[in-house]
Amino acid sequence: MSTDRLNELQRQRALAQEQVAWFDREIARESGTIAPPASRVPTPTPSTARITTAPSLADPERIIEQYQGAPTSIRNEVRRGCFLYTSAATVLLGLGLTALWFIFRR
């Protein structure tokens, strides 16, 4: 077992013990009984308080694959966009020529 993992597990255990002690004090306070003295849970040292969130080597690849679209769908979207812009430009050109024809027809 690596020391980083061991330190993290010890830190998590200390946090859980602290939470259980808090629950015990709150239950005692609500029930009106004398609360047991708060046991001092050893706080983790700075070296154990470090949270190791280093992703494994597979994580970036998995994330990229999750958000990456299929190559064929991207190609189809680009093709659809080109046809849409060409159609819009053709319609605008036609409207412009029609407007000019009506203006200069007189």
Phi and psi in radians as a Rosetta constraint file:
Dihedral C 1 N 2 CA 2 C 2 CIRCULARHARMONIC -1.257 0.35
Dihedral N 2 CA 2 C 2 N 3 CIRCULARHARMONIC 2.682 0.35
Dihedral C 2 N 3 CA 3 C 3 CIRCULARHARMONIC -1.193 0.35
Dihedral N 3 CA 3 C 3 N 4 CIRCULARHARMONIC -0.562 0.35
Dihedral C 3 N 4 CA 4 C 4 CIRCULARHARMONIC -1.104 0.35
Dihedral N 4 CA 4 C 4 N 5 CIRCULARHARMONIC -0.771 0.35
Dihedral C 4 N 5 CA 5 C 5 CIRCULARHARMONIC -1.155 0.35
Dihedral N 5 CA 5 C 5 N 6 CIRCULARHARMONIC -0.722 0.35
Dihedral C 5 N 6 CA 6 C 6 CIRCULARHARMONIC -1.092 0.35
Dihedral N 6 CA 6 C 6 N 7 CIRCULARHARMONIC -0.769 0.35
Dihedral C 6 N 7 CA 7 C 7 CIRCULARHARMONIC -1.096 0.35
Dihedral N 7 CA 7 C 7 N 8 CIRCULARHARMONIC -0.720 0.35
Dihedral C 7 N 8 CA 8 C 8 CIRCULARHARMONIC -1.143 0.35
Dihedral N 8 CA 8 C 8 N 9 CIRCULARHARMONIC -0.728 0.35
Dihedral C 8 N 9 CA 9 C 9 CIRCULARHARMONIC -1.114 0.35
Dihedral N 9 CA 9 C 9 N 10 CIRCULARHARMONIC -0.716 0.35
Dihedral C 9 N 10 CA 10 C 10 CIRCULARHARMONIC -1.132 0.35
Dihedral N 10 CA 10 C 10 N 11 CIRCULARHARMONIC -0.677 0.35
Dihedral C 10 N 11 CA 11 C 11 CIRCULARHARMONIC -1.135 0.35
Dihedral N 11 CA 11 C 11 N 12 CIRCULARHARMONIC -0.755 0.35
Dihedral C 11 N 12 CA 12 C 12 CIRCULARHARMONIC -1.113 0.35
Dihedral N 12 CA 12 C 12 N 13 CIRCULARHARMONIC -0.684 0.35
Dihedral C 12 N 13 CA 13 C 13 CIRCULARHARMONIC -1.120 0.35
Dihedral N 13 CA 13 C 13 N 14 CIRCULARHARMONIC -0.746 0.35
Dihedral C 13 N 14 CA 14 C 14 CIRCULARHARMONIC -1.092 0.35
Dihedral N 14 CA 14 C 14 N 15 CIRCULARHARMONIC -0.708 0.35
Dihedral C 14 N 15 CA 15 C 15 CIRCULARHARMONIC -1.127 0.35
Dihedral N 15 CA 15 C 15 N 16 CIRCULARHARMONIC -0.706 0.35
Dihedral C 15 N 16 CA 16 C 16 CIRCULARHARMONIC -1.163 0.35
Dihedral N 16 CA 16 C 16 N 17 CIRCULARHARMONIC -0.697 0.35
Dihedral C 16 N 17 CA 17 C 17 CIRCULARHARMONIC -1.135 0.35
Dihedral N 17 CA 17 C 17 N 18 CIRCULARHARMONIC -0.675 0.35
Dihedral C 17 N 18 CA 18 C 18 CIRCULARHARMONIC -1.124 0.35
Dihedral N 18 CA 18 C 18 N 19 CIRCULARHARMONIC -0.683 0.35
Dihedral C 18 N 19 CA 19 C 19 CIRCULARHARMONIC -1.179 0.35
Dihedral N 19 CA 19 C 19 N 20 CIRCULARHARMONIC -0.721 0.35
Dihedral C 19 N 20 CA 20 C 20 CIRCULARHARMONIC -1.105 0.35
Dihedral N 20 CA 20 C 20 N 21 CIRCULARHARMONIC -0.700 0.35
Dihedral C 20 N 21 CA 21 C 21 CIRCULARHARMONIC -1.109 0.35
Dihedral N 21 CA 21 C 21 N 22 CIRCULARHARMONIC -0.679 0.35
Dihedral C 21 N 22 CA 22 C 22 CIRCULARHARMONIC -1.121 0.35
Dihedral N 22 CA 22 C 22 N 23 CIRCULARHARMONIC -0.747 0.35
Dihedral C 22 N 23 CA 23 C 23 CIRCULARHARMONIC -1.021 0.35
Dihedral N 23 CA 23 C 23 N 24 CIRCULARHARMONIC -0.778 0.35
Dihedral C 23 N 24 CA 24 C 24 CIRCULARHARMONIC -1.056 0.35
Dihedral N 24 CA 24 C 24 N 25 CIRCULARHARMONIC -0.745 0.35
Dihedral C 24 N 25 CA 25 C 25 CIRCULARHARMONIC -1.147 0.35
Dihedral N 25 CA 25 C 25 N 26 CIRCULARHARMONIC -0.724 0.35
Dihedral C 25 N 26 CA 26 C 26 CIRCULARHARMONIC -1.174 0.35
Dihedral N 26 CA 26 C 26 N 27 CIRCULARHARMONIC -0.708 0.35
Dihedral C 26 N 27 CA 27 C 27 CIRCULARHARMONIC -1.120 0.35
Dihedral N 27 CA 27 C 27 N 28 CIRCULARHARMONIC -0.747 0.35
Dihedral C 27 N 28 CA 28 C 28 CIRCULARHARMONIC -1.127 0.35
Dihedral N 28 CA 28 C 28 N 29 CIRCULARHARMONIC -0.693 0.35
Dihedral C 28 N 29 CA 29 C 29 CIRCULARHARMONIC -1.146 0.35
Dihedral N 29 CA 29 C 29 N 30 CIRCULARHARMONIC -0.741 0.35
Dihedral C 29 N 30 CA 30 C 30 CIRCULARHARMONIC -1.238 0.35
Dihedral N 30 CA 30 C 30 N 31 CIRCULARHARMONIC -0.571 0.35
Dihedral C 30 N 31 CA 31 C 31 CIRCULARHARMONIC -1.498 0.35
Dihedral N 31 CA 31 C 31 N 32 CIRCULARHARMONIC -0.137 0.35
Dihedral C 31 N 32 CA 32 C 32 CIRCULARHARMONIC 1.470 0.35
Dihedral N 32 CA 32 C 32 N 33 CIRCULARHARMONIC 0.129 0.35
Dihedral C 32 N 33 CA 33 C 33 CIRCULARHARMONIC -1.544 0.35
Dihedral N 33 CA 33 C 33 N 34 CIRCULARHARMONIC 2.918 0.35
Dihedral C 33 N 34 CA 34 C 34 CIRCULARHARMONIC -1.327 0.35
Dihedral N 34 CA 34 C 34 N 35 CIRCULARHARMONIC 2.226 0.35
Dihedral C 34 N 35 CA 35 C 35 CIRCULARHARMONIC -1.275 0.35
Dihedral N 35 CA 35 C 35 N 36 CIRCULARHARMONIC 2.430 0.35
Dihedral C 35 N 36 CA 36 C 36 CIRCULARHARMONIC -1.133 0.35
Dihedral N 36 CA 36 C 36 N 37 CIRCULARHARMONIC 2.627 0.35
Dihedral C 36 N 37 CA 37 C 37 CIRCULARHARMONIC -1.048 0.35
Dihedral N 37 CA 37 C 37 N 38 CIRCULARHARMONIC 2.467 0.35
Dihedral C 37 N 38 CA 38 C 38 CIRCULARHARMONIC -1.171 0.35
Dihedral N 38 CA 38 C 38 N 39 CIRCULARHARMONIC 2.027 0.35
Dihedral C 38 N 39 CA 39 C 39 CIRCULARHARMONIC -1.320 0.35
Dihedral N 39 CA 39 C 39 N 40 CIRCULARHARMONIC 2.366 0.35
Dihedral C 39 N 40 CA 40 C 40 CIRCULARHARMONIC -1.410 0.35
Dihedral N 40 CA 40 C 40 N 41 CIRCULARHARMONIC 1.969 0.35
Dihedral C 40 N 41 CA 41 C 41 CIRCULARHARMONIC -1.473 0.35
Dihedral N 41 CA 41 C 41 N 42 CIRCULARHARMONIC 2.255 0.35
Dihedral C 41 N 42 CA 42 C 42 CIRCULARHARMONIC -1.082 0.35
Dihedral N 42 CA 42 C 42 N 43 CIRCULARHARMONIC 2.222 0.35
Dihedral C 42 N 43 CA 43 C 43 CIRCULARHARMONIC -1.355 0.35
Dihedral N 43 CA 43 C 43 N 44 CIRCULARHARMONIC 2.513 0.35
Dihedral C 43 N 44 CA 44 C 44 CIRCULARHARMONIC -1.148 0.35
Dihedral N 44 CA 44 C 44 N 45 CIRCULARHARMONIC 2.552 0.35
Dihedral C 44 N 45 CA 45 C 45 CIRCULARHARMONIC -1.303 0.35
Dihedral N 45 CA 45 C 45 N 46 CIRCULARHARMONIC 2.839 0.35
Dihedral C 45 N 46 CA 46 C 46 CIRCULARHARMONIC -0.964 0.35
Dihedral N 46 CA 46 C 46 N 47 CIRCULARHARMONIC -0.565 0.35
Dihedral C 46 N 47 CA 47 C 47 CIRCULARHARMONIC -1.228 0.35
Dihedral N 47 CA 47 C 47 N 48 CIRCULARHARMONIC -0.538 0.35
Dihedral C 47 N 48 CA 48 C 48 CIRCULARHARMONIC -1.553 0.35
Dihedral N 48 CA 48 C 48 N 49 CIRCULARHARMONIC -0.315 0.35
Dihedral C 48 N 49 CA 49 C 49 CIRCULARHARMONIC -1.360 0.35
Dihedral N 49 CA 49 C 49 N 50 CIRCULARHARMONIC -0.180 0.35
Dihedral C 49 N 50 CA 50 C 50 CIRCULARHARMONIC -1.201 0.35
Dihedral N 50 CA 50 C 50 N 51 CIRCULARHARMONIC 2.224 0.35
Dihedral C 50 N 51 CA 51 C 51 CIRCULARHARMONIC -1.613 0.35
Dihedral N 51 CA 51 C 51 N 52 CIRCULARHARMONIC 2.159 0.35
Dihedral C 51 N 52 CA 52 C 52 CIRCULARHARMONIC -1.671 0.35
Dihedral N 52 CA 52 C 52 N 53 CIRCULARHARMONIC 1.871 0.35
Dihedral C 52 N 53 CA 53 C 53 CIRCULARHARMONIC -2.048 0.35
Dihedral N 53 CA 53 C 53 N 54 CIRCULARHARMONIC 0.514 0.35
Dihedral C 53 N 54 CA 54 C 54 CIRCULARHARMONIC -1.190 0.35
Dihedral N 54 CA 54 C 54 N 55 CIRCULARHARMONIC 2.077 0.35
Dihedral C 54 N 55 CA 55 C 55 CIRCULARHARMONIC -1.235 0.35
Dihedral N 55 CA 55 C 55 N 56 CIRCULARHARMONIC 2.654 0.35
Dihedral C 55 N 56 CA 56 C 56 CIRCULARHARMONIC -1.281 0.35
Dihedral N 56 CA 56 C 56 N 57 CIRCULARHARMONIC 2.970 0.35
Dihedral C 56 N 57 CA 57 C 57 CIRCULARHARMONIC -1.165 0.35
Dihedral N 57 CA 57 C 57 N 58 CIRCULARHARMONIC -0.408 0.35
Dihedral C 57 N 58 CA 58 C 58 CIRCULARHARMONIC -1.400 0.35
Dihedral N 58 CA 58 C 58 N 59 CIRCULARHARMONIC -0.380 0.35
Dihedral C 58 N 59 CA 59 C 59 CIRCULARHARMONIC -1.056 0.35
Dihedral N 59 CA 59 C 59 N 60 CIRCULARHARMONIC -0.842 0.35
Dihedral C 59 N 60 CA 60 C 60 CIRCULARHARMONIC -1.059 0.35
Dihedral N 60 CA 60 C 60 N 61 CIRCULARHARMONIC -0.694 0.35
Dihedral C 60 N 61 CA 61 C 61 CIRCULARHARMONIC -1.131 0.35
Dihedral N 61 CA 61 C 61 N 62 CIRCULARHARMONIC -0.714 0.35
Dihedral C 61 N 62 CA 62 C 62 CIRCULARHARMONIC -1.129 0.35
Dihedral N 62 CA 62 C 62 N 63 CIRCULARHARMONIC -0.716 0.35
Dihedral C 62 N 63 CA 63 C 63 CIRCULARHARMONIC -1.166 0.35
Dihedral N 63 CA 63 C 63 N 64 CIRCULARHARMONIC -0.746 0.35
Dihedral C 63 N 64 CA 64 C 64 CIRCULARHARMONIC -1.089 0.35
Dihedral N 64 CA 64 C 64 N 65 CIRCULARHARMONIC -0.767 0.35
Dihedral C 64 N 65 CA 65 C 65 CIRCULARHARMONIC -1.120 0.35
Dihedral N 65 CA 65 C 65 N 66 CIRCULARHARMONIC -0.585 0.35
Dihedral C 65 N 66 CA 66 C 66 CIRCULARHARMONIC -1.138 0.35
Dihedral N 66 CA 66 C 66 N 67 CIRCULARHARMONIC -0.690 0.35
Dihedral C 66 N 67 CA 67 C 67 CIRCULARHARMONIC -1.749 0.35
Dihedral N 67 CA 67 C 67 N 68 CIRCULARHARMONIC -0.078 0.35
Dihedral C 67 N 68 CA 68 C 68 CIRCULARHARMONIC -1.483 0.35
Dihedral N 68 CA 68 C 68 N 69 CIRCULARHARMONIC 2.284 0.35
Dihedral C 68 N 69 CA 69 C 69 CIRCULARHARMONIC -1.414 0.35
Dihedral N 69 CA 69 C 69 N 70 CIRCULARHARMONIC 2.888 0.35
Dihedral C 69 N 70 CA 70 C 70 CIRCULARHARMONIC -1.218 0.35
Dihedral N 70 CA 70 C 70 N 71 CIRCULARHARMONIC 2.457 0.35
Dihedral C 70 N 71 CA 71 C 71 CIRCULARHARMONIC -1.040 0.35
Dihedral N 71 CA 71 C 71 N 72 CIRCULARHARMONIC -0.603 0.35
Dihedral C 71 N 72 CA 72 C 72 CIRCULARHARMONIC -1.199 0.35
Dihedral N 72 CA 72 C 72 N 73 CIRCULARHARMONIC -0.617 0.35
Dihedral C 72 N 73 CA 73 C 73 CIRCULARHARMONIC -1.217 0.35
Dihedral N 73 CA 73 C 73 N 74 CIRCULARHARMONIC -0.616 0.35
Dihedral C 73 N 74 CA 74 C 74 CIRCULARHARMONIC -1.148 0.35
Dihedral N 74 CA 74 C 74 N 75 CIRCULARHARMONIC -0.750 0.35
Dihedral C 74 N 75 CA 75 C 75 CIRCULARHARMONIC -1.077 0.35
Dihedral N 75 CA 75 C 75 N 76 CIRCULARHARMONIC -0.723 0.35
Dihedral C 75 N 76 CA 76 C 76 CIRCULARHARMONIC -1.172 0.35
Dihedral N 76 CA 76 C 76 N 77 CIRCULARHARMONIC -0.644 0.35
Dihedral C 76 N 77 CA 77 C 77 CIRCULARHARMONIC -1.156 0.35
Dihedral N 77 CA 77 C 77 N 78 CIRCULARHARMONIC -0.699 0.35
Dihedral C 77 N 78 CA 78 C 78 CIRCULARHARMONIC -1.133 0.35
Dihedral N 78 CA 78 C 78 N 79 CIRCULARHARMONIC -0.767 0.35
Dihedral C 78 N 79 CA 79 C 79 CIRCULARHARMONIC -1.073 0.35
Dihedral N 79 CA 79 C 79 N 80 CIRCULARHARMONIC -0.774 0.35
Dihedral C 79 N 80 CA 80 C 80 CIRCULARHARMONIC -1.092 0.35
Dihedral N 80 CA 80 C 80 N 81 CIRCULARHARMONIC -0.710 0.35
Dihedral C 80 N 81 CA 81 C 81 CIRCULARHARMONIC -1.121 0.35
Dihedral N 81 CA 81 C 81 N 82 CIRCULARHARMONIC -0.721 0.35
Dihedral C 81 N 82 CA 82 C 82 CIRCULARHARMONIC -1.103 0.35
Dihedral N 82 CA 82 C 82 N 83 CIRCULARHARMONIC -0.779 0.35
Dihedral C 82 N 83 CA 83 C 83 CIRCULARHARMONIC -1.101 0.35
Dihedral N 83 CA 83 C 83 N 84 CIRCULARHARMONIC -0.677 0.35
Dihedral C 83 N 84 CA 84 C 84 CIRCULARHARMONIC -1.129 0.35
Dihedral N 84 CA 84 C 84 N 85 CIRCULARHARMONIC -0.826 0.35
Dihedral C 84 N 85 CA 85 C 85 CIRCULARHARMONIC -1.145 0.35
Dihedral N 85 CA 85 C 85 N 86 CIRCULARHARMONIC -0.657 0.35
Dihedral C 85 N 86 CA 86 C 86 CIRCULARHARMONIC -1.146 0.35
Dihedral N 86 CA 86 C 86 N 87 CIRCULARHARMONIC -0.738 0.35
Dihedral C 86 N 87 CA 87 C 87 CIRCULARHARMONIC -1.121 0.35
Dihedral N 87 CA 87 C 87 N 88 CIRCULARHARMONIC -0.771 0.35
Dihedral C 87 N 88 CA 88 C 88 CIRCULARHARMONIC -1.110 0.35
Dihedral N 88 CA 88 C 88 N 89 CIRCULARHARMONIC -0.725 0.35
Dihedral C 88 N 89 CA 89 C 89 CIRCULARHARMONIC -1.134 0.35
Dihedral N 89 CA 89 C 89 N 90 CIRCULARHARMONIC -0.689 0.35
Dihedral C 89 N 90 CA 90 C 90 CIRCULARHARMONIC -1.136 0.35
Dihedral N 90 CA 90 C 90 N 91 CIRCULARHARMONIC -0.745 0.35
Dihedral C 90 N 91 CA 91 C 91 CIRCULARHARMONIC -1.121 0.35
Dihedral N 91 CA 91 C 91 N 92 CIRCULARHARMONIC -0.763 0.35
Dihedral C 91 N 92 CA 92 C 92 CIRCULARHARMONIC -1.134 0.35
Dihedral N 92 CA 92 C 92 N 93 CIRCULARHARMONIC -0.680 0.35
Dihedral C 92 N 93 CA 93 C 93 CIRCULARHARMONIC -1.109 0.35
Dihedral N 93 CA 93 C 93 N 94 CIRCULARHARMONIC -0.747 0.35
Dihedral C 93 N 94 CA 94 C 94 CIRCULARHARMONIC -1.097 0.35
Dihedral N 94 CA 94 C 94 N 95 CIRCULARHARMONIC -0.747 0.35
Dihedral C 94 N 95 CA 95 C 95 CIRCULARHARMONIC -1.124 0.35
Dihedral N 95 CA 95 C 95 N 96 CIRCULARHARMONIC -0.703 0.35
Dihedral C 95 N 96 CA 96 C 96 CIRCULARHARMONIC -1.111 0.35
Dihedral N 96 CA 96 C 96 N 97 CIRCULARHARMONIC -0.784 0.35
Dihedral C 96 N 97 CA 97 C 97 CIRCULARHARMONIC -1.137 0.35
Dihedral N 97 CA 97 C 97 N 98 CIRCULARHARMONIC -0.663 0.35
Dihedral C 97 N 98 CA 98 C 98 CIRCULARHARMONIC -1.124 0.35
Dihedral N 98 CA 98 C 98 N 99 CIRCULARHARMONIC -0.748 0.35
Dihedral C 98 N 99 CA 99 C 99 CIRCULARHARMONIC -1.099 0.35
Dihedral N 99 CA 99 C 99 N 100 CIRCULARHARMONIC -0.742 0.35
Dihedral C 99 N 100 CA 100 C 100 CIRCULARHARMONIC -1.119 0.35
Dihedral N 100 CA 100 C 100 N 101 CIRCULARHARMONIC -0.662 0.35
Dihedral C 100 N 101 CA 101 C 101 CIRCULARHARMONIC -1.098 0.35
Dihedral N 101 CA 101 C 101 N 102 CIRCULARHARMONIC -0.758 0.35
Dihedral C 101 N 102 CA 102 C 102 CIRCULARHARMONIC -1.199 0.35
Dihedral N 102 CA 102 C 102 N 103 CIRCULARHARMONIC -0.596 0.35
Dihedral C 102 N 103 CA 103 C 103 CIRCULARHARMONIC -1.230 0.35
Dihedral N 103 CA 103 C 103 N 104 CIRCULARHARMONIC -0.784 0.35
Dihedral C 103 N 104 CA 104 C 104 CIRCULARHARMONIC -1.641 0.35
Dihedral N 104 CA 104 C 104 N 105 CIRCULARHARMONIC 0.082 0.35
Dihedral C 104 N 105 CA 105 C 105 CIRCULARHARMONIC -1.237 0.35
Dihedral N 105 CA 105 C 105 N 106 CIRCULARHARMONIC -0.524 0.35
